[in-house]
Amino acid sequence: MIVEARTVEFDSLPLDSGATLAPVQVAYESYGKLNAARSNAVLVLHAFSGDAHAAGISPETGKPGWWDNMIGPGKAFDTNQYFVICSNVLGGCRGTTGPSSINPETGCPYGMSFPVITIGDMVRLQKMLIDRLEIERLLTVTGGSMGGMQALEWAVAYPDRVVSAIPIACTTRHSAQQIAFNEVGRQAIVADPDWNGGNYYDRQPPARGLAVARMVGHITYMSDGSMREKFGRRLRGKENFGFAFDVDFEVESYLRYRGSQFVNRFDANSYLYITKAMDYFDLTNGHGSLTAALEPARARFLVISFSSDWLYPSYQSQEIVRALRSRNCDVAYVELQSDYGHDSFLVDVSEQTELVRGFLASTFEKAQ
Amino acid sequence: MTTHAAKQAFVRELLGRADYAIIGEIVEANTRVLDLGCGEGELLEWLAENKGVEARGVEISGASVQKAITRGVTVFQGDIDRGLADYPDQAFDYVILSQTLQQTHHPRDVLREMLRVGRRAIVAFPNFGHWRVRFSMLLSGRAPRTKLFPYEWYESPNIHFLTVHDFEELAARERMTVERRYFLSGPRRVRWLPNLAAEVAVFLLSAVNTM
């Protein structure tokens, strides 16, 4: 499969906060080929800690993309048929402008002088990329978690540009519980002395704080059932308790490992900015009700949730579906049975694959 | 010519079911159709392909919903007893309830909702007044088991048992207009004594005020 990694630059991006960011770079990858009618483009939107590398093997790291099981020849997003695009979000740290980028005015990384961004800003930048690629209408916009939130924003902000949307395991606005977990992560980072007010790019980064934030995150992505199955109360490399505070249990070892791995690839300030953007996201903002907010939406929708996802519970997806139905929109919905919690959309993809394949095929056929 | 002739012929069964054949005849082309308890969406797919309808479905079984979506039909996983509240009034030309009324918790409320969200309702149900059901109960002294009611009483999904007369009575009491009624025994139409002879009844209803 052809994996093309590219970066494009735009002169400026107006932000919801009133600030303007200039210039802005966007890193993106694409897979498959755009057809002559330019009607087979799929925009894949990554979740909180994802990046533009959604599929194939990265020539840089040698690692498969975060949705490699869904994107590729013969897969759900079949690259023999569709042209798939994925870009790193605004505020990210994997090639798109974010707090770790150099502020041209100072010659130093933005750090906390980076403006606060929103999901709407991320989508506005993606739309500029799609304009640059000269794609008039996207066959679908899709993603899980924060990616699903972006897909919803796309359907409302640019209804003429999307034929369909597949928001997975997401919400139209964070609940108190979701904000609470994000806040714990942010506080873990800012409580680390190495964070230093966000100025750490020339010294030791707040690795301990970021690792703890990631550990909390990982707990919320799994489920009681998947953790019981994966770890149980098994001890790590020992027969008996150590009667000390180093690693006893497998689950402790796993979380520490995932935390320590994360700091190698993610910027702590990006963590702050992106989680804030997620918490601010509220599709109903300024509209009174979700039904009113969805008024512009014209896309065909496939909404998917997972039974064991307690971070983005099914009731949040059902709220989206109910509001769309009350607008008489074309919306299909199913709750898939899975034990993998919020991570299901990334790891438990066999049923999701069938759904997406069928939905995309019928959408493509109707759109021709 | 042959295709035309084939289309003119009376369809006795559609997708293996006589009630589907009737529903396929009733539904006019290029309308908006909601099928409640649509299973894997076979009927909706047929209606979309052959009548150009805008098809929607509601189904409680996740596995069935998956199959329906996979075949390109727009289906929402939900409960018919509660699931219609979100639809605006008169959103559909037809709301179909095929062989499911006897499985709902509140059949009367479901019928009212059908005629709120749809201009017309098509209801197909197994007739508990069929002579075989009556004989089965009379002779065995046990909960009847027939071809149409094949379940043991303790595992039957059917929780309300109704006859053709029962349905007519409820429709009248609810001031619903029966525009058409069809009675079936297997793939054959029944003309006489439908409450005794019909295995399945299909009613086309509308609200009184739309007439």
Interface residues (C-beta under 8 A of the other chain):
Chain A: R300 L302 V321 R322 A323 R325 S326 N328 D330 V331 A332 Y333 V334 E335 L336 Q337 E351 E354 L355 R357 G358 F359 A361 S362 E365
Chain B: E54 R56 G62 V65 Q66 A68 I69 T70 R71 G72 V73 T74 V75 F76 Q77 G78 D86 Y87 P88 A91
